[in-house]
Structures are given as C-alpha cells and as structure tokens.
Amino acid sequence: MMTRLIINVPSRAPRALFETQDQIHNLLIYAMGAHGYHPPEKQPAAWGFGVISQPVSVNGPRRLRRIQQIIVGSSHPDTANALAHLTPDRLVEPSQVPGAGLDLREATIRPDDPWIPTDVLAVRPISPIRVLEHRDGANGSTALLTLGEAWETALNRTMTRRLGRTVQLHVIPDDLYVREQQGQLVARRAVKRDREGRPVILPGLEFPFILIGSPEDLRDAWVNGLGAGTGMGFGCLTI
C-alpha cells in the first residue's frame, strides 16, 4: 500500500503561517495519530512531506512563511493507511496557547496522481535533499554538500536503512542548472527552535535531476521522500 496526498491551503486561512518545519511535522503527526499512527522509536521516518510556501513580510526579526501546499506520502502500510484516512478537521497543530499554532482545517485534501511504474524519473526537489556522512564521536553525522560518488553512496545507504532493503539509485544532475548556479546548490531550512528560541537551520542540496533505479526504488523515493530528514520536510520530490 502507498499513499501520497496533496493538501491545498487557501490563501484566506488565517493561521497558515509557520516559521520552522517542526510545526508542520507536529500537525501531520497529530492528524495521522487520529487514525492509528504512532511514531517509531529510534527508527528513521517511514514517511515524508514537503511544503510549498511564500514569505510573509512582518515587523521584527521573525521570518514567517505562508503555507500554500503540503505534499505528504508513505509506502509503509500502517502509515499509508493513516494518511489515506486523513481529514481536514484534524489539521491543527497541538498548542498549549489558545489561538496559537497552525490551523489548516480550511484546506482540501486529494490523492496525488497514480504512480506509473518506471525506472527513469526526471524530478526536482520541493525541499533540500539531506545526505549524511556518519562519523564516530560526539558529532555523530554531518551533511554532505558536494555532489559525487561519496554523496550518492551515502544517499543509497540512507535509503537502504530507511526502507529496510537494499536500494540502488543513480542521480544524474541537470548539468545546465548546475552550471547556471555555478555549483552553488546548498539550500537551508529552519527545522525547529533551540532552547534560546533561535531557529535551528539545516542544509541540504536542491537541484533538478534524473533518478534511475528499479521501479520499486523509484516509487518509494517518490512517495516517502529522498535522503534523510524526510519527516522534517526534506527530500520531497515533484516532476
């Protein structure tokens, strides 16, 4: 079973502003929880999302964005089933402060177009793709921010761990886009706030590319997201 949904948020929605992507993560976890989803402990996310948004001008240092669309999907049976039963009335971010948090109950939800099996897919990321190099010691892991064999090897290692089976994907970057950007492909997203209230910003790579692999591997990358951090809004793909 697989489910990939498009959540469209009307511009009139009064509480569709967010600052960090954990707000969207919390909203989706709450909504899926109503249909039996429980986040696994110490396991990589079996789902992923991406958000399309636009910046909002506000006075002060905060950088707010207005949600226009959320894409969320999973090929994990239990998670996909929870997503398949998602309803707009649950799209509220839990908050201890009345009137605070995201409220997307005016949104509409529809299934994405059916997946057509293929072994070649031309895509672009909605959000940066995070590929991590694991290291011994206190730092644990660090993001790889240069394309190449090491990046692709780490990507496949990440997808293999996430999906619980061997994954072998090959990424062919759009050479014209890379040259136009002069190789500057790093993009960043604020994922949460630290104890001092400052945004925690994580990097990844964002560029159009051709993805080659088995139909099963491409389907799971398309539905669940590509790379690490998909449950925090990284690696969501579109065509």
C-alpha positions as a Markdown table, in Angstrom:
| # | Residue | x | y | z |
|---|---|---|---|---|
| 1 | Met | 0.0 | 0.0 | 0.0 |
| 2 | Met | 1.1 | 3.6 | -0.7 |
| 3 | Thr | -0.5 | 7.0 | -0.2 |
| 4 | Arg | 0.7 | 10.4 | -1.4 |
| 5 | Leu | -1.6 | 13.3 | -0.7 |
| 6 | Ile | -1.8 | 16.9 | -1.9 |
| 7 | Ile | -3.0 | 19.3 | 0.8 |
| 8 | Asn | -4.0 | 22.7 | -0.7 |
| 9 | Val | -4.3 | 25.6 | 1.7 |
| 10 | Pro | -6.5 | 28.6 | 0.7 |
| 11 | Ser | -4.9 | 32.0 | 1.0 |
| 12 | Arg | -7.7 | 33.1 | 3.3 |
| 13 | Ala | -6.7 | 30.6 | 6.0 |
| 14 | Pro | -5.8 | 32.9 | 9.0 |
| 15 | Arg | -3.4 | 30.5 | 10.8 |
| 16 | Ala | -1.4 | 29.1 | 7.9 |
| 17 | Leu | 1.9 | 30.9 | 8.9 |
| 18 | Phe | 4.9 | 28.9 | 10.1 |
| 19 | Glu | 8.5 | 29.7 | 11.0 |
| 20 | Thr | 10.0 | 26.2 | 11.4 |
| 21 | Gln | 9.2 | 23.0 | 9.8 |
| 22 | Asp | 8.6 | 21.1 | 13.0 |
| 23 | Gln | 5.3 | 22.9 | 13.2 |
| 24 | Ile | 4.1 | 21.1 | 10.1 |
| 25 | His | 5.6 | 17.9 | 11.3 |
| 26 | Asn | 3.7 | 18.1 | 14.6 |
| 27 | Leu | 0.5 | 18.9 | 12.7 |
| 28 | Leu | 0.8 | 15.9 | 10.5 |
| 29 | Ile | 1.8 | 13.6 | 13.3 |
| 30 | Tyr | -1.3 | 14.7 | 15.3 |
| 31 | Ala | -3.6 | 14.2 | 12.2 |
| 32 | Met | -2.2 | 10.8 | 11.5 |
| 33 | Gly | -2.4 | 9.8 | 15.1 |
| 34 | Ala | -6.2 | 10.0 | 14.9 |
| 35 | His | -6.0 | 7.1 | 12.6 |
| 36 | Gly | -3.6 | 4.8 | 14.5 |
| 37 | Tyr | -0.2 | 6.2 | 13.6 |
| 38 | His | 2.5 | 6.0 | 16.3 |
| 39 | Pro | 6.0 | 7.4 | 15.5 |
| 40 | Pro | 8.5 | 4.5 | 15.8 |
| 41 | Glu | 11.2 | 5.0 | 18.4 |
| 42 | Lys | 14.8 | 5.2 | 17.2 |
| 43 | Gln | 13.8 | 4.4 | 13.6 |
| 44 | Pro | 14.0 | 6.5 | 10.5 |
| 45 | Ala | 10.8 | 8.1 | 9.3 |
| 46 | Ala | 8.7 | 5.8 | 7.2 |
| 47 | Trp | 7.1 | 8.8 | 5.5 |
| 48 | Gly | 7.9 | 12.3 | 4.3 |
| 49 | Phe | 6.5 | 15.7 | 3.4 |
| 50 | Gly | 7.3 | 18.8 | 1.6 |
| 51 | Val | 5.8 | 22.3 | 1.8 |
| 52 | Ile | 5.3 | 24.9 | -0.8 |
| 53 | Ser | 5.1 | 28.4 | 0.8 |
| 54 | Gln | 5.8 | 32.1 | 0.3 |
| 55 | Pro | 7.5 | 34.6 | 2.6 |
| 56 | Val | 5.4 | 37.0 | 4.6 |
| 57 | Ser | 6.6 | 40.5 | 5.5 |
| 58 | Val | 6.4 | 41.2 | 9.2 |
| 59 | Asn | 7.9 | 43.7 | 11.5 |
| 60 | Gly | 10.7 | 42.3 | 13.6 |
| 61 | Pro | 13.3 | 39.5 | 13.2 |
| 62 | Arg | 10.9 | 36.6 | 12.7 |
| 63 | Arg | 10.8 | 35.0 | 9.2 |
| 64 | Leu | 7.3 | 33.7 | 8.6 |
| 65 | Arg | 6.1 | 31.9 | 5.6 |
| 66 | Arg | 2.5 | 31.2 | 4.4 |
| 67 | Ile | 1.7 | 27.6 | 3.5 |
| 68 | Gln | 0.2 | 27.1 | 0.1 |
| 69 | Gln | 0.5 | 23.3 | -0.3 |
| 70 | Ile | 1.8 | 20.3 | 1.6 |
| 71 | Ile | 2.7 | 17.1 | -0.1 |
| 72 | Val | 2.9 | 14.1 | 2.2 |
| 73 | Gly | 3.3 | 10.4 | 1.5 |
| 74 | Ser | 4.3 | 6.9 | 2.7 |
| 75 | Ser | 4.7 | 3.4 | 1.4 |
| 76 | His | 4.8 | 1.9 | 4.9 |
| 77 | Pro | 1.4 | 0.0 | 5.3 |
| 78 | Asp | 0.4 | 1.4 | 8.7 |
| 79 | Thr | 1.5 | 5.0 | 7.9 |
| 80 | Ala | 0.0 | 4.9 | 4.4 |
| 81 | Asn | -3.3 | 3.7 | 5.8 |
| 82 | Ala | -3.3 | 6.5 | 8.4 |
| 83 | Leu | -2.7 | 9.1 | 5.6 |
| 84 | Ala | -5.4 | 7.6 | 3.4 |
| 85 | His | -7.9 | 8.4 | 6.1 |
| 86 | Leu | -6.6 | 11.9 | 6.8 |
| 87 | Thr | -9.4 | 14.6 | 7.0 |
| 88 | Pro | -9.0 | 18.4 | 7.1 |
| 89 | Asp | -10.7 | 18.6 | 10.5 |
| 90 | Arg | -7.6 | 17.1 | 12.2 |
| 91 | Leu | -5.1 | 19.5 | 10.5 |
| 92 | Val | -4.4 | 21.5 | 13.7 |
| 93 | Glu | -1.0 | 21.9 | 15.4 |
| 94 | Pro | -1.3 | 21.0 | 19.1 |
| 95 | Ser | -0.6 | 24.0 | 21.2 |
| 96 | Gln | -0.9 | 24.9 | 24.9 |
| 97 | Val | -1.7 | 28.5 | 23.9 |
| 98 | Pro | -5.3 | 29.1 | 22.6 |
| 99 | Gly | -5.2 | 30.6 | 19.1 |
| 100 | Ala | -1.6 | 29.6 | 18.5 |
| 101 | Gly | -0.2 | 27.1 | 16.2 |
| 102 | Leu | -1.1 | 26.1 | 12.6 |
| 103 | Asp | -4.8 | 25.6 | 11.8 |
| 104 | Leu | -5.3 | 24.2 | 8.3 |
| 105 | Arg | -8.9 | 23.0 | 8.7 |
| 106 | Glu | -10.0 | 25.0 | 5.7 |
| 107 | Ala | -7.6 | 23.0 | 3.5 |
| 108 | Thr | -8.6 | 20.4 | 0.9 |
| 109 | Ile | -7.0 | 17.0 | 0.6 |
| 110 | Arg | -6.8 | 15.0 | -2.6 |
| 111 | Pro | -4.7 | 11.9 | -3.6 |
| 112 | Asp | -1.8 | 12.7 | -5.9 |
| 113 | Asp | -1.9 | 11.2 | -9.5 |
| 114 | Pro | -1.5 | 7.4 | -9.5 |
| 115 | Trp | 2.1 | 6.2 | -9.6 |
| 116 | Ile | 3.1 | 4.8 | -13.0 |
| 117 | Pro | 6.0 | 2.2 | -12.7 |
| 118 | Thr | 9.2 | 3.4 | -14.4 |
| 119 | Asp | 13.0 | 3.0 | -14.0 |
| 120 | Val | 13.8 | 6.6 | -15.0 |
| 121 | Leu | 12.3 | 9.7 | -13.4 |
| 122 | Ala | 13.0 | 13.4 | -14.1 |
| 123 | Val | 12.4 | 15.3 | -10.8 |
| 124 | Arg | 13.1 | 18.4 | -8.8 |
| 125 | Pro | 13.0 | 18.6 | -5.0 |
| 126 | Ile | 10.5 | 20.7 | -3.3 |
| 127 | Ser | 12.9 | 20.9 | -0.4 |
| 128 | Pro | 16.6 | 20.2 | 0.0 |
| 129 | Ile | 17.9 | 16.6 | 0.0 |
| 130 | Arg | 19.9 | 15.8 | 3.1 |
| 131 | Val | 22.6 | 13.2 | 2.8 |
| 132 | Leu | 24.5 | 12.4 | 5.9 |
| 133 | Glu | 28.0 | 11.1 | 6.5 |
| 134 | His | 28.1 | 9.2 | 9.7 |
| 135 | Arg | 31.1 | 9.6 | 11.9 |
| 136 | Asp | 32.3 | 8.2 | 15.2 |
| 137 | Gly | 32.4 | 10.6 | 18.2 |
| 138 | Ala | 30.2 | 13.3 | 19.6 |
| 139 | Asn | 29.2 | 14.9 | 16.3 |
| 140 | Gly | 27.5 | 11.7 | 15.1 |
| 141 | Ser | 26.9 | 12.8 | 11.5 |
| 142 | Thr | 27.4 | 15.7 | 9.1 |
| 143 | Ala | 25.6 | 16.7 | 5.9 |
| 144 | Leu | 27.4 | 16.0 | 2.6 |
| 145 | Leu | 27.1 | 19.1 | 0.5 |
| 146 | Thr | 29.1 | 18.2 | -2.6 |
| 147 | Leu | 27.8 | 16.0 | -5.4 |
| 148 | Gly | 29.8 | 13.0 | -6.4 |
| 149 | Glu | 30.3 | 9.3 | -5.7 |
| 150 | Ala | 30.5 | 9.7 | -1.9 |
| 151 | Trp | 27.2 | 11.7 | -1.9 |
| 152 | Glu | 25.4 | 9.0 | -4.0 |
| 153 | Thr | 26.8 | 6.2 | -1.9 |
| 154 | Ala | 25.7 | 7.8 | 1.3 |
| 155 | Leu | 22.2 | 8.5 | -0.3 |
| 156 | Asn | 21.8 | 4.8 | -1.1 |
| 157 | Arg | 23.0 | 3.9 | 2.4 |
| 158 | Thr | 20.4 | 6.2 | 3.9 |
| 159 | Met | 17.5 | 4.9 | 1.7 |
| 160 | Thr | 18.6 | 1.3 | 2.4 |
| 161 | Arg | 18.3 | 1.9 | 6.1 |
| 162 | Arg | 15.0 | 3.7 | 5.9 |
| 163 | Leu | 13.3 | 1.2 | 3.7 |
| 164 | Gly | 14.8 | -2.0 | 5.3 |
| 165 | Arg | 16.1 | -3.4 | 2.0 |
| 166 | Thr | 18.9 | -2.8 | -0.4 |
| 167 | Val | 18.4 | 0.4 | -2.5 |
| 168 | Gln | 20.5 | 1.3 | -5.5 |
| 169 | Leu | 19.7 | 4.7 | -7.1 |
| 170 | His | 21.7 | 6.7 | -9.5 |
| 171 | Val | 21.4 | 10.5 | -9.7 |
| 172 | Ile | 22.2 | 12.5 | -12.8 |
| 173 | Pro | 22.1 | 16.2 | -12.0 |
| 174 | Asp | 20.8 | 18.7 | -14.6 |
| 175 | Asp | 24.1 | 19.9 | -15.9 |
| 176 | Leu | 22.8 | 23.2 | -17.3 |
| 177 | Tyr | 21.2 | 24.1 | -13.9 |
| 178 | Val | 24.4 | 23.2 | -12.0 |
| 179 | Arg | 26.4 | 25.4 | -14.4 |
| 180 | Glu | 23.9 | 28.3 | -14.1 |
| 181 | Gln | 24.2 | 28.1 | -10.3 |
| 182 | Gln | 28.0 | 27.9 | -10.6 |
| 183 | Gly | 27.7 | 24.7 | -8.5 |
| 184 | Gln | 26.1 | 26.5 | -5.6 |
| 185 | Leu | 23.4 | 24.0 | -4.8 |
| 186 | Val | 23.1 | 24.3 | -1.0 |
| 187 | Ala | 19.7 | 25.3 | 0.4 |
| 188 | Arg | 18.7 | 25.5 | 4.1 |
| 189 | Arg | 15.5 | 25.1 | 6.1 |
| 190 | Ala | 14.7 | 26.1 | 9.7 |
| 191 | Val | 13.5 | 22.9 | 11.4 |
| 192 | Lys | 13.0 | 23.9 | 15.0 |
| 193 | Arg | 13.9 | 26.4 | 17.7 |
| 194 | Asp | 16.7 | 25.8 | 20.3 |
| 195 | Arg | 16.3 | 26.5 | 24.0 |
| 196 | Glu | 17.2 | 30.2 | 23.5 |
| 197 | Gly | 14.4 | 30.5 | 20.9 |
| 198 | Arg | 16.8 | 30.7 | 17.9 |
| 199 | Pro | 15.9 | 28.8 | 14.7 |
| 200 | Val | 18.0 | 25.7 | 14.1 |
| 201 | Ile | 18.8 | 25.7 | 10.4 |
| 202 | Leu | 19.9 | 22.5 | 8.5 |
| 203 | Pro | 21.4 | 22.4 | 5.0 |
| 204 | Gly | 20.9 | 20.1 | 2.0 |
| 205 | Leu | 21.2 | 20.1 | -1.8 |
| 206 | Glu | 18.5 | 21.4 | -4.1 |
| 207 | Phe | 18.7 | 20.8 | -7.8 |
| 208 | Pro | 16.8 | 19.1 | -10.6 |
| 209 | Phe | 18.0 | 15.7 | -11.7 |
| 210 | Ile | 17.2 | 12.4 | -13.3 |
| 211 | Leu | 16.7 | 9.5 | -10.9 |
| 212 | Ile | 17.5 | 6.0 | -12.2 |
| 213 | Gly | 16.7 | 2.7 | -10.4 |
| 214 | Ser | 14.3 | -0.1 | -10.1 |
| 215 | Pro | 10.6 | 0.8 | -10.3 |
| 216 | Glu | 10.2 | -0.2 | -6.6 |
| 217 | Asp | 13.1 | 2.0 | -5.5 |
| 218 | Leu | 11.8 | 5.0 | -7.6 |
| 219 | Arg | 8.3 | 4.5 | -6.2 |
| 220 | Asp | 9.5 | 4.5 | -2.6 |
| 221 | Ala | 11.7 | 7.6 | -3.2 |
| 222 | Trp | 8.8 | 9.4 | -4.8 |
| 223 | Val | 6.3 | 8.5 | -2.1 |
| 224 | Asn | 8.4 | 8.6 | 1.1 |
| 225 | Gly | 11.0 | 11.3 | 0.1 |
| 226 | Leu | 14.6 | 11.0 | -0.8 |
| 227 | Gly | 17.5 | 11.1 | 1.7 |
| 228 | Ala | 17.4 | 11.8 | 5.4 |
| 229 | Gly | 15.1 | 14.1 | 7.4 |
| 230 | Thr | 12.0 | 13.4 | 5.3 |
| 231 | Gly | 9.8 | 13.5 | 8.4 |
| 232 | Met | 11.1 | 17.0 | 9.0 |
| 233 | Gly | 10.3 | 18.2 | 5.4 |
| 234 | Phe | 13.4 | 17.4 | 3.5 |
| 235 | Gly | 13.7 | 15.5 | 0.2 |
| 236 | Cys | 10.2 | 15.7 | -1.1 |
| 237 | Leu | 10.1 | 15.4 | -4.9 |
| 238 | Thr | 7.9 | 16.6 | -7.8 |
| 239 | Ile | 8.1 | 16.4 | -11.5 |
